[in-house]
Amino acid sequence: MTRTTDQDWNDDHAADWTPADDDLIRSALMTLRDDVDTVPLPEPAFVRARYGATPRRNRTLLWIASVAAAAVAIAAIAFSQLGRPDAAPVVPAGPDTTASAPTTQPTQPTDEPTPEPTTEAPTTEPTEPTTGPTEGASAPIEPCGAIPGTLNIEGVSEDAAARAMQLMDAALACDSVTLIDLAKADNTELSFGAVSPEDAFAIPAGDEAENRYRLLSTLLTLPPQVDEEFGFYRWPAEPDSDADWQALVDAGVITAEDRDLMEQGGNGYIGYRVVIDAAGQWSAFIGGE
């Protein structure tokens, strides 16, 4: 007995296979797939709890599986003929559209707080503006040589205080025009001799020891003497003690030698002084007896 191989069998039956046979096998396989897809499958636990044995549906599935196995065997024969020129093209099965979309799990929030930035914001608060000369400063103002300080108007009238403020502001601004105009308007006594307002407030001063800008701005920072009987105010007040005299020396109004001469002469303080009456008239800005 001669043994034949699968290839011999395929060669013997190749002539008997037609494109119609391909269509038949393909149709059977597609129908089988649809039948299997339409049969719902219950949970295994449910099946065991209700039937306790292999249910009828399982037997049905076994029968379908047997048919499927036979169909696969027949298909194997059909696929062996795909190399023939007249074999029908194989249509691939379409994708399963019943698959559910993947479920996106939400990100669990963490309990850790977001770290705060450590970079400190720059300070934006503006600095306090300077509204006047720095108190206690001793550097002279160029070009006139006035000395910045705090106006002392303790105990004086409002009119006298207003005029004293005008004089201080003009001196610190080196404003010769204002000082000349005020001296002319008030007929201010500027010297026991002949001296005009223009000469008295010339810049720069002819005699630095008698620089009126320096003296005026310094004298108005000292405590004034209040004369209620005659109604005037004088800067500085008459010194009554060694401390008062020393304050005048420290302010640069007089020297230590001037102090000794004045005390020895018995006439009291006769250095430069500013006099304003209660009505605000600038009466005098003189030095000497």
Buried (B, 14 or more C-beta within 10 A) or exposed (E): EEEEEEEEEBEEEEEEBBEEBBEEBBEBBEEBEEEEEEEEEEEEEEBEEEEEEEBEBEEEBEEBEEEBEEBEEBBEBBBBBEEBEEBBEEEEEEEEEEEEEEEEEEEEEEEEEEEEEEEEEEEEEEEEEEEEBEEEEEEBBEEBBBBBBEBBBEBBBEBBBEBBEBBBBBBBBBBBEBBBEBBEEBEBBBBEEEEEBEBBBBBEBEEEEEBBBBBBBBBBBBBBBBBEEEEBBBBBBEBEEEEBBEBBBEBEBBEEEBBEEBBEEEEEBBBBBBBBBBEBBBBBBBBEE
